[in-house]
């Protein structure tokens, strides 16, 4: 038989796992190559994953609501017609000592991807199949249960054989489910119990809830975003530099082009494509800003893939990537940026859309922020932050040396850079070049 493994895809650099949120096909269904067959969720993106080959969905290994590492086999597709279809096999949850599988009829290629074992903890031996299933929830749910002091074996979920899903657990807490109080601490009230004690890579300070407080478990996107932001701060030596840039000439050019541009393309012309184009020009002249650190090596990227941070509603952040931005004109940059932003907000991004950024731009100015110190994404050496674009009175020195006050369109730009490989002088030369490029547009 010819069987093709379907794997959990890598949804971006530093993403180590994903949750299979929904199957779009069932065992025995015919599938076409590149036809969506399941949905996954990570902190980067919710996406439909296409079939790697045409055939019949022969075996489902990972069930809905299960979190598994990237590259884990989640299903298999039979490419030969008439081949036997294997029954669905659930991925066993990571435990210290997994029970031996019950005897059953032989199943072809019924291998199960390995998953990291969880730390051993004392527990009563399961005395029924359903109890074993309930306690074998996803790693995320088990971690949430451990933090809340809840024994999953006491709950009955909506999953297979009562398997407790994340939604079940959050509903249980929302209905007043018991939580274990944080261990008392000798530290003053309001300080983390771990204050002054070296924390492990995954340890978190804990606090007691006060009467009237509302306790809400972090969503998956919030939890993983927190992990990745902390990793980014631990990996890179962050420094931020600020420049005020006069965008008056850009504003004039935009005004002149706006009506014709929108009539020809159907797209609104904003300041962003002008800034992206100028940024890429400067990255060419300052290659260390378009680099990544690999051990003790610095890789100077020759592609210019610009990540654009997009805020999601009601909360969340994702960074789709404009690939080879140096090959796009204003129209191409506008179309690509708008398309990526639209698909990000409607959860239609594919895995490749959030991979391989070499430089990132974030634009908190759209919310009125004047300036900020953005965190450098792992795998890059710098990120540009755009403050609010607004008109300001500025002192202008004329050719005759006389000073006058004029109304100018300005914004504060920030650049956070990795001081392991980018010196302050390097970053400031880049920013000075960007300022000169934007202020001399036209």
WOBEL-V444450 format. One record per pair of residues at least 4 apart in sequence whose ideal C-beta (glycine too) atoms are under 6 Angstrom apart, sorted by the first residue. I is the first residue (numbers start at 0). J is the second residue. If there is no record, write none. Layout:
BEGIN
i: (I:I)
j: (J:J)
END
This chain:
BEGIN
i: (0:0:1:1:2:2:2:3:3:3:4:4:5:5:6:6:7:7:7:7:7:8:9:10:10:10:10:10:11:11:11:12:13:13:14:14:16:16:17:17:18:18:19:19:19:19:19:20:20:21:21:22:23:23:23:24:24:24:24:26:26:26:26:27:28:29:30:30:30:30:31:32:32:32:33:34:35:35:36:37:38:39:40:42:42:42:43:43:44:44:44:45:46:46:52:52:54:54:54:55:56:57:57:57:57:58:58:59:59:60:60:60:60:60:61:61:61:61:62:64:65:65:66:66:66:67:71:72:77:85:88:91:92:93:93:93:93:95:125:125:129:129:130:132:132:133:133:133:133:134:134:136:136:136:136:140:140:140:143:143:144:144:147:148:148:151:154:155:156:156:156:156:156:157:158:158:163:163:169:171:172:181:181:184:186:186:190:191:192:193:193:198:208:208:217:217:220:220:228:231:231:231:234:235:235:236:236:236:237:238:238:239:239:239:240:240:240:240:241:241:241:242:242:242:243:243:244:244:244:244:245:245:245:246:246:246:247:247:248:248:249:249:249:250:252:252:253:253:256:257:260:260:264:266:266:270:272:272:272:275:275:277:277:279:279:279:280:281:281:281:281:282:282:282:285:286:287:287:288:288:289:289:289:290:290:290:291:291:292:292:293:297:300:303:303:304:304:304:304:304:305:305:305:306:306:306:306:307:307:308:308:309:309:309:310:311:317:319:319:319:319:319:320:321:327:327:332:342:342:343:348:359:359:360:361:361:362:363:363:364:364:364:364:367:369:369:369:370:370:370:371:372:373:373:373:375:375:375:380:380:380:381:382:383:384:386:386:388:390:390:391:392:393:393:394:394:395:395:396:397:414:414:416:416:417:421:421:434)
j: (79:82:78:79:75:77:108:51:52:76:72:75:73:74:70:72:17:67:69:71:73:350:69:14:41:43:44:350:43:353:354:378:227:377:41:43:66:68:39:41:40:66:37:39:61:65:73:38:40:38:63:37:35:36:37:28:30:36:56:56:59:84:87:84:56:55:34:36:50:56:53:50:52:53:49:50:47:49:50:48:47:48:45:220:223:224:317:353:317:348:353:346:348:349:76:78:76:77:78:77:76:75:77:84:85:75:85:74:87:72:73:74:88:90:65:67:73:90:89:164:90:137:137:138:139:71:112:112:82:106:109:97:135:114:115:116:117:119:130:131:160:161:152:160:162:151:152:161:163:151:152:140:141:151:163:163:165:168:168:216:149:151:178:178:179:163:163:161:161:162:163:164:167:167:162:164:167:168:216:176:176:205:207:192:190:194:194:204:205:198:204:202:212:214:221:222:224:315:374:374:375:377:377:375:417:417:418:419:415:416:418:372:413:415:414:426:427:430:370:411:413:412:430:434:409:411:410:412:434:437:407:409:438:250:408:410:407:408:440:441:273:437:440:408:440:441:257:268:260:268:264:268:330:333:337:388:329:332:333:305:332:436:437:303:324:325:436:285:429:432:433:288:289:303:429:299:421:425:381:429:300:357:358:297:299:380:298:378:297:420:298:420:357:324:325:320:322:355:356:357:321:324:358:318:320:356:359:336:360:318:361:317:340:343:316:315:343:339:343:348:352:353:356:335:331:332:336:347:348:348:352:376:382:383:373:384:385:368:371:368:385:386:387:387:386:387:411:386:411:413:384:415:382:384:415:382:415:417:417:420:421:416:415:414:413:410:411:410:406:408:409:404:405:407:402:404:403:405:402:401:426:430:421:426:421:425:426:438)
END
